[in-house]
Amino acid sequence: MKENITIIGAGLVGSLLSIYLSKRGYKVKVYERRGDMRKEKMSAGRSINLALSDRGLLALEKVGLAEEIKKISIPMHGRYIHNLDGSSAFQPYGKEGQYINSVSRGTLNMKLMDLAEEQGVEIYFNEKLSKIDWSNEVIEFESNKNKPLPSFKTDLIFGADGAFSAARLQHQLQHGKFNYSQYYIDCGYKELTIPPTSDGEFAMQVNALHIWPRKDYMLIALPNLDKTFTCTLFFPFEGEASFEKLSTPEAVKSFFERTFPDAVKLMPDYINEFFTNPTSSLVTVKCFPWIRGDKFALIGDAAHAIVPFFGQGMNCGFEDCRVLDELIDKHKQDWGKILKEYQTLRKPDGDAIADLAINNFTEMRDKTADPKFLLQKKIEARLHEKYPDKWIPAYSQVTFSPHIRYSEALKRGQMQEAIMQDVMAMPGIEEKWENVEVEDVILRRLNS
Amino acid sequence: MKENITIIGAGLVGSLLSIYLSKRGYKVKVYERRGDMRKEKMSAGRSINLALSDRGLLALEKVGLAEEIKKISIPMHGRYIHNLDGSSAFQPYGKEGQYINSVSRGTLNMKLMDLAEEQGVEIYFNEKLSKIDWSNEVIEFESNKNKPLPSFKTDLIFGADGAFSAARLQHQLQHGKFNYSQYYIDCGYKELTIPPTSDGEFAMQVNALHIWPRKDYMLIALPNLDKTFTCTLFFPFEGEASFEKLSTPEAVKSFFERTFPDAVKLMPDYINEFFTNPTSSLVTVKCFPWIRGDKFALIGDAAHAIVPFFGQGMNCGFEDCRVLDELIDKHKQDWGKILKEYQTLRKPDGDAIADLAINNFTEMRDKTADPKFLLQKKIEARLHEKYPDKWIPAYSQVTFSPHIRYSEALKRGQMQEAIMQDVMAMPGIEEKWENVEVEDVILRRLNS
């Protein structure tokens, strides 16, 4: 019977995990590399807000936080597309009443830490992991380096320390056959701001995720409670239009005015921000195994870092916690069995959402500007209305159907996409898309 | 104009590369982590022999070594299949007169080092790389650690230090967006020996690569000049039949007698060897970029470690050297251009042979025992005889067609395999495979 649990990382997933575990009576200590964000200012320009959707909400519900978090988040009912020619279009994410939530990463994290501490979790800040030695059950932190070794025995360690996890590195270094991949896409990102209007209002439609799709790159914007929007430019590092090329204020100005004319009018400080805010990279990390017997497990980004284009990074990490919690019940606290099944269940789902997230970049930056794609979405939405169980669009499976596994959503999505490819190739589909003929073709293919 | 070149690693690829470069007048220094194998005994039990095929030979030809190496290698004209029921079958690798060559890794490496030194290459042994600092152009080795820093400037560095390349690690650590994957297959390997018969002869047919295909695993054997065969068991680490399970001499004996009854009779010492020789793992490494401007490049396994099932690891590394050498001519020693095109050309080929090698494991361990697969090979061989330019079996493209790129071989092979899948599904194919009807189907598909 285990009593003590150590979590590396007090980010979103580490904090939520600590709540889940302390609720079950474990003594939980969390070690965080950074300072306490509740006392120090967060650095600007790095993924300020996030899209919380049903998987994340379900996991928060179990610890009684969902309603409170919904109160401090902003519903986004669909994509608001800003085309280059000045036209715009709104694409609902799902059915009437379905939406995702723009929420501040900092606020959410601080709330989770508060709740964790209320429940007796001990969080230590400025503690950078330097070593985990499984054979001797010793964890070391940099702060202890020159002191007599204050190492301690622990029953179970979780690595919840993100994409560049120090816990994972220790795991890897003490493993003979560790499968590992890190893949950086060719694009990086930079955050910019749209402030409130002069009369203190949101400068654009608030209940939407705004996208300026420009084929190889895009600008997006999410609303914040303070009536600003945080914009993110996803942009190639190198090439014709790239961060490398935009090296002077003049180049930035000329490019933005040409490419995002309507957005530029709303961003008075974008040129300054462009050179002040960091350019960040986007990595997918896959690895295996995630666990060591009943002693260690990776969770969240540390196990499966993904790119942000499906808005599922946090949601997937929260789901890890929920699934793990259910397995604690199922296996009656037998941690050997719990961790083994956790890994068996979550590894294919982590792989699937990683691939889905990569694919969604193409969809967002390129296809959302394509009328044919919009028609396809309309046909799928109609099918979903009429046959809610038979046809669930891939986006809805991932975002609004927390009981469909990511791996299942990927598979069903690919099957549906193959059908839709054929449907979209039907002559005159633009005119007859609401006809029974089209519907019949789809249903027949579905049942074959 | 560069003058000095440093190569990390004096293995097969590092040594051959040093010959190529010193022939062009560069001052080449090679640093090798291990001792000088010409003076010390190599450790037993780790990939003693290799299959040298046309790509490797072409690269050796250019430095005048092909004929000499062929003299100390043993031709293998095909696969000699040992079935579980005691039956056997011979599958030629290609056309009459086409074969691959069993050659001793040690002998080949020593010959390459001798030739390199004759040409003025300086090889330093027991020099373990500890750091490459590109911004200051400093290389450090562990031997220098406690001495005043004997660092030196160098014009160009090659990392030719294998799958677990220390040079690659330095490259990675000083790179913000390095794509990297290491993937271990579930099987490891162990080497065993078939000694000569009591009258000093080869115990089996000498001019073949012997395979005991057993679905999830296999034993293979390659001939050596001393009339022994080196056997390699490719076997799961865990599971029903696995290294984990064979933990006692009794278990090994019972398993081998049941699974490889004919081989057991030829291996008097296999039980002892099983516990003395190491169990090694098999990794695929892919990474990008391979180069840093005109200062650094990875080559051979350091750039693209692959599993051994296509017998192409060394051949691919040698081909890297040949292609690089041709680019030196093309770009008139402009190393920025040379390295850039080297990477552009070789990265897709390294990826392709990595995937081909993984796929070939299934073919060797499983399909070679399947009569349907043997028939498919016969049909393809017949096509190749009749239409040598139109249809080249995938194995022949990789092994006997050094001017077809690996990436092209992978693509053409997949296309041909799709055709053959349909052909093999034709009713009565077993009887009519030599009919014009079958040929017509294939040719029509090929031309469509």
Interface residues (C-beta under 8 A of the other chain):
Chain A: G176 K177 F178 N179 Y180 S181 Q182 Y183 Y184 F237 S281 V283
Chain B: G176 K177 F178 N179 Y180 S181 Q182 Y183 Y184 F237 S281 V283
